[in-house]
């Protein structure tokens, strides 16, 4: 079982990883270029990975 502080740290790690892994999808977030299907699939995968990381950290925290 992890402490509340450790849980917060694990959730922060998951968020930082998500930001790092999704920032490369759109190098110019305010540009006019449309997102490709491949980029959308990658964004979906990264979102799933972040949610799974959250789930794992929360389940480890719960008694």
Buried (B, 14 or more C-beta within 10 A) or exposed (E): EBEEEEBEEBBEEBEEBBEEBBEEBEEEEEEEEEEEEEBEEBBEEBEEBBEEBBEEBEEEBEE
